[in-house]
Amino acid sequence: MKQPFFLREWFAHYGKTANTVLLPQSAIGKSTIPVFLEGKGIACNRIPLYDTILPSDALTKLETALQLHPNFLAVFASPSAWRNFLHVLRQTSFNRPFRIASIGEVTTAAIKQDGYNVQLEPKLYTMNHLIDLIIEERSK
């Protein structure tokens, strides 16, 4: 599997001197970085430090947004954002189709697991690439 550029670049600069890496990440973070580091003989202490929560006013805000903007592209940068959105969406009466953009494979997998399709996913899993893809699609 080809590794993301930032991992190859990091290893070229720091890999010779690093013995251990502390990786604070989301409770559902990808294993790409730990697998890469461990494959290079560098111990990776992966520590899940955060998980996102659903704001108490989410239903009101989503209902208002759906009324104002019934034709939308929903953009997700994490599986937890998707899960929270879907949880609130199911509490509304909204039943129109909408397009979905996902930052990358983990988020896309969560969306597909719930029976939805992702229309936009960048080749490089960064917010800048996702935004560029959205702009590119909109200009067609």
VOTI-672147 format. One line per 2 residues: number of its first residue (from 1); their letters; for each residue x, y, z of C-alpha. Coordinates in Angstrom, 3 decimals. Layout:
residues N
NUM> A> X/Y/Z  ... $
***
This chain:
residues 140
1> MK> 0.000/0.000/0.000  1.352/3.404/-0.964 $
3> QP> 1.723/5.641/2.076  0.517/9.248/2.190 $
5> FF> 3.137/11.799/1.239  3.297/13.362/4.697 $
7> LR> 4.372/10.034/6.241  7.148/9.521/3.716 $
9> EW> 8.270/13.131/4.187  8.178/12.858/7.987 $
11> FA> 10.193/9.631/7.927  12.805/11.162/5.622 $
13> HY> 13.342/14.012/8.112  12.811/12.385/11.507 $
15> GK> 12.698/8.633/11.028  16.388/8.066/11.679 $
17> TA> 16.254/9.601/15.171  12.734/8.752/16.344 $
19> NT> 12.311/5.722/18.595  8.807/6.388/19.840 $
21> VL> 5.912/8.535/18.677  2.998/9.641/20.854 $
23> LP> -0.124/9.861/18.682  -3.120/11.513/20.374 $
25> QS> -6.124/10.966/18.130  -9.833/10.364/17.900 $
27> AI> -11.276/7.250/19.487  -11.988/5.980/15.966 $
29> GK> -8.801/7.238/14.296  -7.286/5.369/11.364 $
31> ST> -4.369/3.007/11.879  -2.416/4.318/8.857 $
33> IP> 0.168/6.195/10.905  0.760/3.497/13.570 $
35> VF> 1.057/0.755/10.933  3.556/2.830/8.934 $
37> LE> 5.666/3.711/11.983  5.682/0.219/13.398 $
39> GK> 6.666/-1.111/9.982  9.710/1.157/10.185 $
41> GI> 10.608/-0.072/13.681  9.278/2.989/15.501 $
43> AC> 7.013/2.391/18.486  3.722/4.245/18.210 $
45> NR> 1.744/4.957/21.364  -1.721/5.604/19.985 $
47> IP> -3.875/7.313/22.602  -7.560/7.954/21.891 $
49> LY> -8.170/11.325/23.529  -11.386/12.634/22.117 $
51> DT> -14.754/11.838/20.674  -17.265/14.357/19.435 $
53> IL> -20.626/14.938/21.078  -23.978/16.119/19.787 $
55> PS> -24.904/19.711/20.756  -28.240/20.078/22.566 $
57> DA> -29.622/22.536/19.983  -28.685/20.386/16.959 $
59> LT> -32.262/19.440/16.042  -33.478/23.045/15.997 $
61> KL> -30.506/24.206/13.965  -30.802/21.386/11.432 $
63> ET> -34.551/21.860/10.986  -33.994/25.566/10.318 $
65> AL> -31.188/24.863/7.835  -33.282/22.252/6.000 $
67> QL> -36.144/24.709/5.641  -33.864/27.457/4.345 $
69> HP> -31.727/25.208/2.120  -33.628/22.060/1.045 $
71> NF> -31.175/21.327/-1.807  -27.738/20.965/-0.279 $
73> LA> -24.418/19.178/-0.321  -23.667/17.726/3.106 $
75> VF> -19.917/17.738/3.814  -18.387/15.419/6.422 $
77> AS> -14.847/15.363/7.757  -15.344/12.625/10.350 $
79> PS> -17.489/9.568/11.022  -18.754/11.124/14.254 $
81> AW> -19.965/14.217/12.379  -21.859/11.905/10.003 $
83> RN> -23.369/9.865/12.844  -24.488/12.980/14.697 $
85> FL> -25.970/14.456/11.517  -27.852/11.247/10.685 $
87> HV> -29.133/10.905/14.248  -30.610/14.403/14.102 $
89> LR> -31.795/14.070/10.486  -33.859/11.012/11.448 $
91> QT> -35.711/13.171/13.983  -36.894/15.534/11.258 $
93> SF> -39.519/15.068/8.559  -36.945/15.792/5.820 $
95> NR> -37.082/13.068/3.167  -35.577/14.626/0.040 $
97> PF> -32.423/13.304/-1.582  -29.216/15.199/-0.949 $
99> RI> -25.608/14.927/-2.062  -22.809/13.922/0.276 $
101> AS> -19.106/14.826/0.258  -16.659/12.954/2.475 $
103> IG> -13.089/13.825/3.380  -11.843/10.247/3.087 $
105> EV> -12.211/6.510/3.319  -13.023/6.176/7.035 $
107> TT> -15.802/8.760/6.861  -17.068/7.308/3.583 $
109> AA> -17.202/3.818/5.120  -19.339/5.125/7.998 $
111> IK> -21.715/6.821/5.559  -22.012/3.728/3.351 $
113> QD> -22.569/1.538/6.403  -25.758/3.513/7.009 $
115> GY> -26.964/2.953/3.449  -26.054/6.315/1.944 $
117> NV> -23.840/7.035/-1.050  -20.978/9.485/-1.208 $
119> QL> -20.820/11.560/-4.377  -17.554/13.409/-3.677 $
121> EP> -14.367/12.148/-2.027  -10.956/13.634/-2.796 $
123> KL> -8.029/11.444/-3.810  -5.946/13.055/-1.044 $
125> YT> -7.797/13.065/2.261  -7.407/16.692/3.284 $
127> MN> -9.912/19.475/3.751  -8.167/21.570/1.093 $
129> HL> -8.520/18.775/-1.468  -12.149/18.242/-0.501 $
131> ID> -12.894/21.948/-0.941  -11.086/21.988/-4.294 $
133> LI> -13.166/19.002/-5.435  -16.408/20.692/-4.380 $
135> IE> -15.448/23.858/-6.262  -14.447/21.812/-9.314 $
137> ER> -17.759/19.923/-9.299  -19.765/23.101/-8.877 $
139> SK> -18.075/24.759/-11.851  -19.126/21.981/-14.239 $
***
